[in-house]
Amino acid sequence: MKLYIAVCGMGLGHASRCLPLAKIASLRGAEVVFSTYGEEALNLIRDKGFRAVKVPGVSYLIGNEGGVDFRLTLAKGPLELYKFIRQVVTEAKCLMSEKPSVVISDSRLSTVLAAEALGLPSILILNQVKVLIPRRRPIGRLGLRVKAFTERMGCEVLSLGWSRAESLLIADFPPPYTISKLNLELPAKLEVKAKFVGPLIEAEKYMAVDVEEKLRVKEELGLSDKPLILFSAGGLSGERLKLLRLVVSAFKRRDDVNVVATASTPGGKVSLKVGSVTVHGWLRDRHLLLKAADLLITHGGHTSIAEAVYAATPMLIIPTPGHTERVNNARTAEKLGVAKVLSLEDAERSLGRAVDEVLLNEDYVKRAWSLAKRAAKFNAVEEVYREALKYS
């Protein structure tokens, strides 16, 4: 069997969650090739020993305040459409060259369309179907109607493309624990194909049996018994650096906590200490640090939240302003009782206080353990692999 895994290249979340699938398939004798865009996603995949072909990329733009700049992104619309068409053409050429048994698309519409054109079976992995237009400032009633209509039409148009896949696997927990539930609004044509398989994560790496195991991992990592705060966020480099600066500024003079932060740059070997904050370019043992951590500070990416759920680690989530998918993920995690959400604006003033609030509230820990036990029942990597075998 040969798998062609096409992943969204904006940030590292999609590439990260498909790597465990590639690893298992490879160990069981399958040939695996990736397709993506974005240098960091490409570097991450290649660093793990897998071949990856580069296709034209699409993206959104970040403004000076660290949020999604919808106007600039919209202004680039015609160019992004041209890039998407090039992506479909390039993908089709790659598929003709690679001749895979089955195509797996993680949030890549171009791959689904190219696979259908060539008569290749495709499996679609999604955790967002709803098209959400960023809104950072209040808008009038007419504006809200236009926004709602545009989002609904966008969802319908995209769904026509998504429905061309043979299988639709939702990489999330089923209700009522769905992290991305505010981003999922499945039209009828997709609902009949959809199956919740759980987050696509190498779950056993993150799961802790009990509090004692967390303490043992912390000791094995050579960390003191002070509360361990891990900062880890994907997304675009501008988003990550904005949050990283906030974390360093808030904790560099505190001696009552240990803070480990990563710039999330695959292959990055830089490591420096700023007061109580240790900053690494890349964390190869991130899963151990997350398992040992008392708190994760992140931006609301779906994979980051799911990993913390498996590790029973409470979160402080600072979603990128205007990035509606992350804002919605963060809201859901907060409703589940395992996270506190802080706006970027508030984080600039009160990040330290918000961290203390979570660390001192034992209810976050209790709810994190409760949700982790439910999460342990899912093995999405095996589910997706079994689905691929149907078409091999």
N, C-alpha and C positions, 0 to 999 in steps of 0.2 A: 504493500500500500504506500502511496505517495500523497502526503498532505501539503497543500498550498495554503498557508495561513496568512491572510491579509489583515493587517491591524491598522487602526487609526494612529497616525504619528504625531498628534498634538499632545504633548506631554509623554509620560512614561506608563500611565495606568493600563492602557490597552495592551501594549507590548509585554508589560510585566505579567498580566494575568494570563496571557496565552503561552508564556514560556513553560509553565508546569505541564501543559498539554503537550507541547512539543517534546519535552523531556521524556514523558511517559511513552509517547508514540515512538520516539527514537529508540528507547530501551527495548521496546517490543518488536523492533525490526523494521519500522516504517521509515521511509525517507521523508525529511521535512525541509521545506523551503519557505521563508517568510517574504512578504512584500509589505513595504511601508514607506514612509517619508519622514523627514525630520531627522537631523543628524544624531540627536540624542537617542531616539528610539532605535535607529540603525546601529549605533554603537553598543547599546544595551544588548540587542539580539546577537550581534557578532561577538561580543564579549563572552556570551554564554556558549559560543561554539557553533552557532547555527548560521547557515547561509541566508542572506537577505538581499533581495533586489530592491533597488530604489525607484520609486515612481514619483511623478510630479505631486507636490504637496498643496494642501489647502489649509487655511488657518483663520484665526480671528486676530484683531489687533488690540494691544494694551495701551491705555492712555497714560498720561504722566502721573495720575493718582493711583496707578496700580490696578485699575479696573478695566473691564472690557469696554472698548470704545466702539459703540454700536454704529455711530455715524461714519467713522473711518472704515469700519468693516463693511458697512453697506455701500459706501462709495467705491469700494474695491469689488463690488458684486460682479460686474461684467468680467473682470480679470479672473475672479475665482471660478466663475462658470466655465471660462476657457480652460483653466487649469483642470477642472473636473472632467471636461471632455477629453483632454489630453491624458488624464489619469485612466479613463475607461479604455482608450486606445492602447496605451502602454500596457495596461493590465492584460488586455486581450492578447497582445504580442507575447507577453511573459507566459501566459497560460498555454499558448500554442507551443512555445519552446519547452516548457517544463513538463507538459502532459501529465498533470496530477490525476489521481484516482478520485479525489474529492477536494472541493474548495471550501475553506472555512473563512468567513468574513466577520471580523470583529468591528462592527459599526462602519463598514466600508461599502457604500451603495455601489460605487464604481465596479467593485469586484463581483457583486451579485449580477449586475447587468452584463459584464463581460463573460461571466461563466454561463449565463443563460444563452447568450448569443452563440457560444461555442458548444452548447449542449452538454455542459459539465454540471454534475450535481453540486449544489452549494448548501452549506449550513450557515445560517446567520445568527450571530451572537449579539444581543443588544441589552442595554439596561436603560435606554432612553428612546422613546418613540415620539413624544410630544415635542413640537417645535415651539420654543419659548423665546420671545423677543425681549432682550434686556431692557429694564426700566429702572433707572436710578432716581428719577424725580417724578413727582405726582403729575398725572396727565388728566385732561378733562374727560367728560362722558363720551364725546365723539371719538376722542383718541383711544379710549378703552375699547370701544366697539370696533374700530379699525384694527387695533392690535389683536383682539380676539378673533376677528374674521381672518386676518392674515395668518395667525397661528394655526387656525383650523384648516385653512386651505393648504398651508405648508405641510401639515401632518398628513392630509389626504394624498397630496402629490407624492410625498416620500413613501407613503404606505404602498402606493402602486408599484414602486420599485422594490421595496422590501419584500413584498408578497411574491416576487419571482423566485425567492429561495425555496428549496424543498422543505427545509426545517427552520423553525425559529425557536431558539433557546434563550430564555431570559436569564441572564447571569445574576440572579438575585434570589433572596429568600421569598417564598410565597407569602401572601397576606396572612396575618396582619404585620409581619416583620419585614416587609419589602422596603429596603433602603431607598430605592428610586421610585417609590409609588407615585409621587407627585409629578414625575417625568414620564410616567407610563399611562397612556390613554389609547388602548389598543382598538383600532377600527375592526369591524367584523371580519374583514378579509385576512387580518393578522391573528385575531383572537383564536380562530380555529386551528392555527398552526402552532400557537405559542405554548411553551412548556417551561415552567420555573424549575431550574436545576440547582440553584444556589450560586453564590459568588464563585467565579473561576479562580480559585486560589489553592495553592498547595497547603491545605488546611493544617495537616499534621505538623508542619514546621512552626506554626504560630500558636497552636493550642497548648495551654497550660492546664495541668490536672487540678492544681489547687494553689492557694497562696504560698504554701511552702516551696512549691516548684518555682514560682516567680522569684522568691527570695534566693533560692539556690542558684538560679541563672544569673541573678545580679551579682552574687558572690563569685561565680565562675568567671564573670567578665571583669572582675577586679574592681568593682564599684563599691562605694561606701553604702551604709544603710540610710543615707539621706534620700529623700524622695527623688526619683529619677524622672526627669522630663525629657521626652524625645520630641524633637522637631523634625518632621519629614513631610515634604509636600512635593507633588509633581507639577504638572502644568508647564506653562512657558517660563523661560528663564527670568523674565522681568517680574512675573508673579512671585516666583520663589525667592528672588533676591529681596524684594520688598518685605516679605514676611521674615526672612532670615535676619535682616537688619533690625527689625522690631524685637525679635527674640533676643538677639545679642545685647541690644540697648537695655532691655527690661531686666536681664538677669546677670549681666557681667559683674555687678557689684554685690550680688547676694551670695552668702556663704552657707545658707540653710538648704540648698538644693543642688543636685547635679543636673546639668543640662547638656545633652548631646544633640547636636544639630548636623544636618547634612544639606549640602547644596544640591544634592540629587543630580550630580554630573557623572554619568557612567564612565568608569575608568579613572575618575579624578583621584589623584593621590595626595593632594594637599591636605594637611591637617594642622590646625593651629588652636591655641587656647587663649580665650579672651575672658579673664576673670574666672567665673564659675562655668563658662560656656566653652565646650570643646566642639569645634566646627570641622567636619570632614567633607572632602569633595564627594566621596561616595562611601557608603556603608555596606560592606560585603556581609556582615553579620547583623543586618538590620532586623531580621526576624527574631533574633535572640534579644536584641535591645527592646523591641516592641513587646516581647513576652515579659521582659523584666520591668518595663516602664510602669510608673504609677500614673502617668498622664501622657497622651499624645497630643501635640499641637499640629494641626494640619489644615488644609484648605477646603475640605469637603469633597475631594475626589472619591468616586465610588469604591475603587480598589482600596484606597487608604482606610476608609471607614470599615469596609468588610474585614480587612486584616486585623484592625483593632478589635472588632467584635469577636473574632476567633480567639484573640489573645486575652480577652476579658480586660482590656485596658480602656478606662474612661478617656474621653476626648474633650479638647477645647478646639472648636472649629471656627476658623476665620475665613469665610468664603470670599472668593474674588468678587468685588463689587460688579454687579451687572451680569455675572456668570450664573444664569438662572438654574442650570442643572445642579451646580454645587450648592447654591443657596437652598434649593429644595431638598437635596440630600441631607444637608446640615439640619434643616427643620425637622426632618423625619427622625434623624438620630437623636435630636433633642426631645422629641415626643416619646421616643422609646426609653428615654431616661438615662442614656449612656453618654450624653454629650451636653456641653454648654456651647451656645453659639454667640459669637462676638463679632460685631461689624468691624471692618478694617479701621474705620474712623474711631470707634471706641477702643480698639486694640492699641492705637497710638497713644491713648491717654491712660488706659487702665489694664494693660495685659497682665501685669503682676498680680493685681487684686483678683482678676478673674481666675487665674491659675490657682491661687490660694483658696478661692471659693470651692473649686472642684476638689482639690486635694483634701480639704477639711470636711467635706460632706461624704460620709460613708455610704449614703444611698446610691451614689454613682457606682461605687465598687460592687455593691450588692446586685444592682440591676445589670451591670456588665457581666458578672458571673452567670446570672440567670439566662441572659441572652446567649452567652457563649455555649452553654449546655444545649440550647436548642439548635444553635448553628452546627454543632458537632455531628448532627445527623445527616448533613449534606456532604456529598462528594461530587462536585460539579465537573471536575477534571475527568473522572471516570465516565460520567454521564455523556459528556461531549465526545469522548473517545469511542464509546459504544455506538453513539449516533453516527460517527464517521465510518465505523465498520460496516454499517448497513449499506453504504454506497460504494464500498471498496471492491 
